[in-house]
Amino acid sequence: MRPLTIAACFALTLVAATAAAQEPTKAPAPAATAAPAAAPSAPAAAKGNPETGRMLTYTCQGCHGVTGYKNAYPNYHVPKIVGQAPEYLVNALTEYKKGARKHPTMQAQAQSFSDQDIADIAAFLSSAK
């Protein structure tokens, strides 16, 4: 059972990284304009597109969407991210991206996101139920 779970997580991470690698050709201008305004976290989250964020969060459901927010492998609780404040989500993902927060899976996920992707994800998750 565990090798299948590990393989599924790896596949999802690989798909997310591949999709993110193809995105920069579409979004460098928004990321460049969002970077100066991204210093305060709230404006970056306010400019996020919830629909784009919805598409970017499909891999998040593997851990954060499980019943009781308890992951099967390894056995630990994961934070509830749906309904969180956009500032919290932007700060958390940015800290994972920079390496200030330590979690290998989250660091790999966050590093594949642009600043605009993070704002979009925060816009979607903060408004989702």
MARVEX-797658 format. One record per residue: residue number from 1; residue in one letter; x, y, z of N, C-alpha, C in turn. Coordinates in nm, 2 decimals, decimal comma. Layout:
+-----+----+--------+--------+--------+--------+--------+--------+--------+--------+--------+
:   i : aa :    npx :    npy :    npz :   capx :   capy :   capz :    cpx :    cpy :    cpz :
+-----+----+--------+--------+--------+--------+--------+--------+--------+--------+--------+
: NUM :  a :      X :      Y :      Z :      X :      Y :      Z :      X :      Y :      Z :
...
+-----+----+--------+--------+--------+--------+--------+--------+--------+--------+--------+
This chain:
+-----+----+--------+--------+--------+--------+--------+--------+--------+--------+--------+
:   i : aa :    npx :    npy :    npz :   capx :   capy :   capz :    cpx :    cpy :    cpz :
+-----+----+--------+--------+--------+--------+--------+--------+--------+--------+--------+
:   1 :  m :   0,08 :  -0,12 :   0,00 :   0,00 :   0,00 :   0,00 :   0,09 :   0,12 :   0,00 :
:   2 :  r :   0,19 :   0,13 :   0,08 :   0,28 :   0,25 :   0,09 :   0,35 :   0,28 :  -0,04 :
:   3 :  p :   0,40 :   0,18 :  -0,11 :   0,47 :   0,22 :  -0,24 :   0,37 :   0,29 :  -0,34 :
:   4 :  l :   0,24 :   0,24 :  -0,34 :   0,14 :   0,30 :  -0,42 :   0,12 :   0,45 :  -0,38 :
:   5 :  t :   0,11 :   0,47 :  -0,25 :   0,09 :   0,61 :  -0,20 :   0,20 :   0,70 :  -0,24 :
:   6 :  i :   0,32 :   0,65 :  -0,22 :   0,44 :   0,73 :  -0,25 :   0,45 :   0,75 :  -0,40 :
:   7 :  a :   0,42 :   0,66 :  -0,48 :   0,42 :   0,67 :  -0,63 :   0,31 :   0,78 :  -0,67 :
:   8 :  a :   0,20 :   0,77 :  -0,60 :   0,09 :   0,87 :  -0,64 :   0,13 :   1,01 :  -0,60 :
:   9 :  c :   0,19 :   1,03 :  -0,48 :   0,24 :   1,16 :  -0,44 :   0,35 :   1,21 :  -0,54 :
:  10 :  f :   0,44 :   1,12 :  -0,57 :   0,54 :   1,16 :  -0,67 :   0,49 :   1,20 :  -0,80 :
:  11 :  a :   0,39 :   1,12 :  -0,85 :   0,33 :   1,15 :  -0,98 :   0,26 :   1,29 :  -0,98 :
:  12 :  l :   0,18 :   1,31 :  -0,87 :   0,12 :   1,44 :  -0,86 :   0,21 :   1,56 :  -0,85 :
:  13 :  t :   0,32 :   1,54 :  -0,78 :   0,42 :   1,64 :  -0,77 :   0,49 :   1,67 :  -0,90 :
:  14 :  l :   0,52 :   1,56 :  -0,98 :   0,58 :   1,57 :  -1,11 :   0,48 :   1,64 :  -1,21 :
:  15 :  v :   0,35 :   1,61 :  -1,20 :   0,26 :   1,68 :  -1,29 :   0,25 :   1,82 :  -1,25 :
:  16 :  a :   0,24 :   1,86 :  -1,13 :   0,24 :   2,00 :  -1,09 :   0,36 :   2,07 :  -1,13 :
:  17 :  a :   0,48 :   2,01 :  -1,11 :   0,60 :   2,08 :  -1,15 :   0,60 :   2,10 :  -1,30 :
:  18 :  t :   0,56 :   2,00 :  -1,38 :   0,56 :   2,01 :  -1,52 :   0,46 :   2,12 :  -1,57 :
:  19 :  a :   0,34 :   2,12 :  -1,51 :   0,24 :   2,23 :  -1,54 :   0,30 :   2,36 :  -1,51 :
:  20 :  a :   0,36 :   2,38 :  -1,39 :   0,42 :   2,51 :  -1,35 :   0,53 :   2,55 :  -1,44 :
:  21 :  a :   0,61 :   2,45 :  -1,49 :   0,72 :   2,49 :  -1,58 :   0,67 :   2,54 :  -1,71 :
:  22 :  q :   0,55 :   2,50 :  -1,75 :   0,49 :   2,55 :  -1,88 :   0,42 :   2,68 :  -1,86 :
:  23 :  e :   0,38 :   2,72 :  -1,74 :   0,30 :   2,84 :  -1,71 :   0,38 :   2,97 :  -1,73 :
:  24 :  p :   0,52 :   2,97 :  -1,69 :   0,59 :   3,10 :  -1,70 :   0,58 :   3,17 :  -1,83 :
:  25 :  t :   0,57 :   3,10 :  -1,94 :   0,56 :   3,17 :  -2,07 :   0,43 :   3,25 :  -2,08 :
:  26 :  k :   0,33 :   3,22 :  -2,01 :   0,20 :   3,29 :  -2,01 :   0,20 :   3,40 :  -1,91 :
:  27 :  a :   0,27 :   3,39 :  -1,80 :   0,25 :   3,48 :  -1,68 :   0,37 :   3,56 :  -1,64 :
:  28 :  p :   0,48 :   3,58 :  -1,72 :   0,58 :   3,66 :  -1,66 :   0,54 :   3,81 :  -1,63 :
:  29 :  a :   0,46 :   3,87 :  -1,72 :   0,42 :   4,01 :  -1,69 :   0,34 :   4,02 :  -1,56 :
:  30 :  p :   0,24 :   3,94 :  -1,54 :   0,17 :   3,96 :  -1,41 :   0,26 :   3,93 :  -1,29 :
:  31 :  a :   0,35 :   3,84 :  -1,30 :   0,44 :   3,81 :  -1,19 :   0,53 :   3,93 :  -1,16 :
:  32 :  a :   0,58 :   3,99 :  -1,27 :   0,67 :   4,10 :  -1,26 :   0,60 :   4,22 :  -1,20 :
:  33 :  t :   0,47 :   4,24 :  -1,24 :   0,40 :   4,35 :  -1,18 :   0,35 :   4,32 :  -1,04 :
:  34 :  a :   0,33 :   4,19 :  -1,01 :   0,29 :   4,16 :  -0,87 :   0,40 :   4,16 :  -0,77 :
:  35 :  a :   0,53 :   4,15 :  -0,82 :   0,64 :   4,14 :  -0,73 :   0,66 :   4,27 :  -0,65 :
:  36 :  p :   0,66 :   4,39 :  -0,70 :   0,67 :   4,50 :  -0,62 :   0,55 :   4,52 :  -0,52 :
:  37 :  a :   0,43 :   4,48 :  -0,57 :   0,31 :   4,50 :  -0,48 :   0,31 :   4,38 :  -0,38 :
:  38 :  a :   0,39 :   4,27 :  -0,40 :   0,38 :   4,15 :  -0,32 :   0,45 :   4,17 :  -0,19 :
:  39 :  a :   0,52 :   4,28 :  -0,17 :   0,59 :   4,30 :  -0,04 :   0,49 :   4,29 :   0,08 :
:  40 :  p :   0,38 :   4,37 :   0,07 :   0,27 :   4,35 :   0,17 :   0,19 :   4,23 :   0,11 :
:  41 :  s :   0,17 :   4,13 :   0,20 :   0,10 :   4,01 :   0,15 :  -0,04 :   4,03 :   0,11 :
:  42 :  a :  -0,12 :   4,12 :   0,17 :  -0,26 :   4,14 :   0,14 :  -0,28 :   4,18 :  -0,01 :
:  43 :  p :  -0,21 :   4,28 :  -0,06 :  -0,23 :   4,32 :  -0,20 :  -0,21 :   4,20 :  -0,30 :
:  44 :  a :  -0,11 :   4,12 :  -0,28 :  -0,09 :   4,01 :  -0,37 :  -0,20 :   3,91 :  -0,36 :
:  45 :  a :  -0,25 :   3,88 :  -0,24 :  -0,37 :   3,79 :  -0,23 :  -0,49 :   3,85 :  -0,29 :
:  46 :  a :  -0,51 :   3,99 :  -0,28 :  -0,63 :   4,05 :  -0,33 :  -0,63 :   4,05 :  -0,48 :
:  47 :  k :  -0,51 :   4,04 :  -0,54 :  -0,51 :   4,04 :  -0,69 :  -0,51 :   3,90 :  -0,75 :
:  48 :  g :  -0,53 :   3,80 :  -0,66 :  -0,53 :   3,66 :  -0,71 :  -0,66 :   3,63 :  -0,78 :
:  49 :  n :  -0,65 :   3,54 :  -0,88 :  -0,77 :   3,49 :  -0,96 :  -0,81 :   3,36 :  -0,90 :
:  50 :  p :  -0,93 :   3,36 :  -0,83 :  -0,98 :   3,23 :  -0,77 :  -1,00 :   3,12 :  -0,87 :
:  51 :  e :  -1,04 :   3,14 :  -0,99 :  -1,06 :   3,04 :  -1,09 :  -0,92 :   2,97 :  -1,13 :
:  52 :  t :  -0,82 :   3,05 :  -1,15 :  -0,69 :   3,00 :  -1,17 :  -0,64 :   2,92 :  -1,05 :
:  53 :  g :  -0,66 :   2,98 :  -0,93 :  -0,62 :   2,91 :  -0,81 :  -0,69 :   2,78 :  -0,79 :
:  54 :  r :  -0,81 :   2,76 :  -0,83 :  -0,88 :   2,64 :  -0,82 :  -0,81 :   2,53 :  -0,91 :
:  55 :  m :  -0,76 :   2,57 :  -1,03 :  -0,69 :   2,47 :  -1,11 :  -0,56 :   2,44 :  -1,05 :
:  56 :  l :  -0,50 :   2,53 :  -0,98 :  -0,36 :   2,50 :  -0,93 :  -0,36 :   2,42 :  -0,80 :
:  57 :  t :  -0,48 :   2,41 :  -0,74 :  -0,48 :   2,34 :  -0,61 :  -0,52 :   2,19 :  -0,62 :
:  58 :  y :  -0,53 :   2,14 :  -0,73 :  -0,57 :   2,00 :  -0,74 :  -0,48 :   1,90 :  -0,67 :
:  59 :  t :  -0,35 :   1,93 :  -0,67 :  -0,26 :   1,84 :  -0,59 :  -0,27 :   1,86 :  -0,44 :
:  60 :  c :  -0,31 :   1,98 :  -0,40 :  -0,33 :   2,00 :  -0,25 :  -0,43 :   1,91 :  -0,19 :
:  61 :  q :  -0,52 :   1,86 :  -0,27 :  -0,63 :   1,78 :  -0,21 :  -0,57 :   1,64 :  -0,16 :
:  62 :  g :  -0,46 :   1,60 :  -0,22 :  -0,40 :   1,47 :  -0,18 :  -0,38 :   1,46 :  -0,03 :
:  63 :  c :  -0,34 :   1,58 :   0,03 :  -0,31 :   1,58 :   0,18 :  -0,41 :   1,66 :   0,25 :
:  64 :  h :  -0,44 :   1,78 :   0,20 :  -0,52 :   1,88 :   0,27 :  -0,67 :   1,85 :   0,25 :
:  65 :  g :  -0,71 :   1,76 :   0,16 :  -0,85 :   1,73 :   0,14 :  -0,90 :   1,60 :   0,20 :
:  66 :  v :  -0,81 :   1,54 :   0,28 :  -0,85 :   1,41 :   0,33 :  -0,94 :   1,43 :   0,45 :
:  67 :  t :  -1,03 :   1,33 :   0,48 :  -1,12 :   1,34 :   0,59 :  -1,05 :   1,35 :   0,72 :
:  68 :  g :  -1,08 :   1,44 :   0,80 :  -1,02 :   1,46 :   0,93 :  -0,88 :   1,53 :   0,92 :
:  69 :  y :  -0,84 :   1,56 :   0,80 :  -0,71 :   1,63 :   0,78 :  -0,59 :   1,54 :   0,84 :
:  70 :  k :  -0,60 :   1,41 :   0,82 :  -0,50 :   1,32 :   0,87 :  -0,45 :   1,24 :   0,75 :
:  71 :  n :  -0,32 :   1,26 :   0,72 :  -0,26 :   1,20 :   0,61 :  -0,23 :   1,05 :   0,64 :
:  72 :  a :  -0,24 :   0,97 :   0,54 :  -0,21 :   0,82 :   0,56 :  -0,06 :   0,79 :   0,57 :
:  73 :  y :   0,02 :   0,86 :   0,49 :   0,16 :   0,83 :   0,49 :   0,24 :   0,96 :   0,49 :
:  74 :  p :   0,33 :   0,98 :   0,58 :   0,33 :   0,92 :   0,71 :   0,21 :   0,97 :   0,79 :
:  75 :  n :   0,18 :   0,91 :   0,90 :   0,06 :   0,93 :   0,97 :   0,07 :   1,06 :   1,05 :
:  76 :  y :   0,02 :   1,17 :   1,00 :   0,02 :   1,30 :   1,07 :  -0,09 :   1,39 :   1,03 :
:  77 :  h :  -0,12 :   1,49 :   1,11 :  -0,23 :   1,58 :   1,08 :  -0,17 :   1,69 :   0,99 :
:  78 :  v :  -0,25 :   1,73 :   0,89 :  -0,22 :   1,84 :   0,80 :  -0,31 :   1,96 :   0,83 :
:  79 :  p :  -0,26 :   2,08 :   0,81 :  -0,35 :   2,19 :   0,84 :  -0,46 :   2,20 :   0,74 :
:  80 :  k :  -0,57 :   2,26 :   0,79 :  -0,69 :   2,29 :   0,71 :  -0,66 :   2,42 :   0,63 :
:  81 :  i :  -0,66 :   2,41 :   0,50 :  -0,62 :   2,53 :   0,42 :  -0,74 :   2,60 :   0,36 :
:  82 :  v :  -0,85 :   2,53 :   0,35 :  -0,97 :   2,59 :   0,29 :  -1,03 :   2,69 :   0,39 :
:  83 :  g :  -1,06 :   2,81 :   0,35 :  -1,12 :   2,91 :   0,43 :  -1,02 :   2,99 :   0,51 :
:  84 :  q :  -0,89 :   2,96 :   0,50 :  -0,79 :   3,04 :   0,57 :  -0,78 :   3,18 :   0,51 :
:  85 :  a :  -0,73 :   3,27 :   0,59 :  -0,71 :   3,41 :   0,54 :  -0,61 :   3,41 :   0,43 :
:  86 :  p :  -0,63 :   3,49 :   0,32 :  -0,54 :   3,49 :   0,21 :  -0,40 :   3,53 :   0,25 :
:  87 :  e :  -0,39 :   3,62 :   0,35 :  -0,26 :   3,67 :   0,39 :  -0,18 :   3,55 :   0,45 :
:  88 :  y :  -0,25 :   3,47 :   0,53 :  -0,18 :   3,35 :   0,59 :  -0,13 :   3,25 :   0,48 :
:  89 :  l :  -0,22 :   3,23 :   0,38 :  -0,18 :   3,14 :   0,27 :  -0,07 :   3,19 :   0,19 :
:  90 :  v :  -0,07 :   3,32 :   0,16 :   0,04 :   3,38 :   0,08 :   0,17 :   3,37 :   0,16 :
:  91 :  n :   0,16 :   3,40 :   0,29 :   0,28 :   3,40 :   0,37 :   0,34 :   3,26 :   0,39 :
:  92 :  a :   0,25 :   3,16 :   0,41 :   0,29 :   3,02 :   0,43 :   0,36 :   2,97 :   0,30 :
:  93 :  l :   0,30 :   2,99 :   0,19 :   0,35 :   2,94 :   0,06 :   0,48 :   3,01 :   0,03 :
:  94 :  t :   0,49 :   3,14 :   0,05 :   0,61 :   3,21 :   0,03 :   0,72 :   3,17 :   0,12 :
:  95 :  e :   0,70 :   3,14 :   0,24 :   0,80 :   3,09 :   0,33 :   0,85 :   2,95 :   0,29 :
:  96 :  y :   0,75 :   2,86 :   0,25 :   0,80 :   2,73 :   0,20 :   0,88 :   2,75 :   0,07 :
:  97 :  k :   0,85 :   2,84 :  -0,01 :   0,92 :   2,86 :  -0,14 :   1,06 :   2,91 :  -0,11 :
:  98 :  k :   1,08 :   3,00 :  -0,01 :   1,21 :   3,05 :   0,03 :   1,29 :   2,96 :   0,12 :
:  99 :  g :   1,22 :   2,85 :   0,17 :   1,29 :   2,76 :   0,26 :   1,28 :   2,80 :   0,41 :
: 100 :  a :   1,21 :   2,91 :   0,44 :   1,20 :   2,95 :   0,58 :   1,11 :   2,85 :   0,66 :
: 101 :  r :   1,02 :   2,79 :   0,59 :   0,94 :   2,68 :   0,65 :   0,99 :   2,55 :   0,60 :
: 102 :  k :   1,01 :   2,45 :   0,68 :   1,07 :   2,32 :   0,64 :   0,97 :   2,21 :   0,63 :
: 103 :  h :   0,94 :   2,17 :   0,51 :   0,86 :   2,05 :   0,49 :   0,89 :   2,01 :   0,34 :
: 104 :  p :   0,96 :   1,90 :   0,31 :   1,01 :   1,87 :   0,18 :   0,90 :   1,87 :   0,07 :
: 105 :  t :   0,78 :   1,82 :   0,10 :   0,68 :   1,82 :   0,00 :   0,63 :   1,96 :  -0,03 :
: 106 :  m :   0,60 :   2,03 :   0,08 :   0,55 :   2,17 :   0,06 :   0,66 :   2,26 :   0,00 :
: 107 :  q :   0,78 :   2,24 :   0,03 :   0,88 :   2,32 :  -0,03 :   0,89 :   2,29 :  -0,18 :
: 108 :  a :   0,88 :   2,17 :  -0,22 :   0,88 :   2,13 :  -0,36 :   0,76 :   2,19 :  -0,43 :
: 109 :  q :   0,64 :   2,18 :  -0,37 :   0,52 :   2,24 :  -0,43 :   0,54 :   2,39 :  -0,45 :
: 110 :  a :   0,57 :   2,46 :  -0,34 :   0,58 :   2,60 :  -0,34 :   0,68 :   2,66 :  -0,44 :
: 111 :  q :   0,79 :   2,59 :  -0,45 :   0,90 :   2,63 :  -0,54 :   0,85 :   2,62 :  -0,69 :
: 112 :  s :   0,75 :   2,54 :  -0,71 :   0,70 :   2,54 :  -0,85 :   0,60 :   2,65 :  -0,88 :
: 113 :  f :   0,56 :   2,73 :  -0,78 :   0,47 :   2,83 :  -0,80 :   0,53 :   2,97 :  -0,82 :
: 114 :  s :   0,48 :   3,05 :  -0,91 :   0,52 :   3,19 :  -0,92 :   0,45 :   3,27 :  -0,81 :
: 115 :  d :   0,49 :   3,40 :  -0,79 :   0,42 :   3,48 :  -0,70 :   0,27 :   3,50 :  -0,74 :
: 116 :  q :   0,24 :   3,50 :  -0,87 :   0,10 :   3,51 :  -0,91 :   0,03 :   3,39 :  -0,88 :
: 117 :  d :   0,09 :   3,27 :  -0,90 :   0,03 :   3,14 :  -0,87 :  -0,01 :   3,14 :  -0,72 :
: 118 :  i :   0,08 :   3,18 :  -0,64 :   0,05 :   3,18 :  -0,49 :  -0,07 :   3,28 :  -0,46 :
: 119 :  a :  -0,07 :   3,39 :  -0,52 :  -0,18 :   3,48 :  -0,50 :  -0,31 :   3,42 :  -0,55 :
: 120 :  d :  -0,31 :   3,35 :  -0,66 :  -0,43 :   3,28 :  -0,72 :  -0,48 :   3,17 :  -0,62 :
: 121 :  i :  -0,38 :   3,09 :  -0,57 :  -0,41 :   2,98 :  -0,48 :  -0,48 :   3,04 :  -0,35 :
: 122 :  a :  -0,42 :   3,15 :  -0,30 :  -0,47 :   3,21 :  -0,18 :  -0,61 :   3,26 :  -0,21 :
: 123 :  a :  -0,63 :   3,32 :  -0,32 :  -0,77 :   3,38 :  -0,35 :  -0,87 :   3,27 :  -0,36 :
: 124 :  f :  -0,83 :   3,15 :  -0,42 :  -0,93 :   3,04 :  -0,43 :  -0,95 :   2,98 :  -0,29 :
: 125 :  l :  -0,85 :   2,94 :  -0,22 :  -0,86 :   2,87 :  -0,09 :  -0,93 :   2,95 :   0,01 :
: 126 :  s :  -0,90 :   3,08 :   0,01 :  -0,97 :   3,17 :   0,12 :  -1,12 :   3,18 :   0,09 :
: 127 :  s :  -1,16 :   3,17 :  -0,03 :  -1,30 :   3,18 :  -0,06 :  -1,38 :   3,05 :  -0,07 :
: 128 :  a :  -1,30 :   2,94 :  -0,07 :  -1,37 :   2,81 :  -0,09 :  -1,43 :   2,77 :   0,05 :
: 129 :  k :  -1,53 :   2,68 :   0,04 :  -1,59 :   2,63 :   0,15 :  -1,57 :   2,48 :   0,17 :
+-----+----+--------+--------+--------+--------+--------+--------+--------+--------+--------+
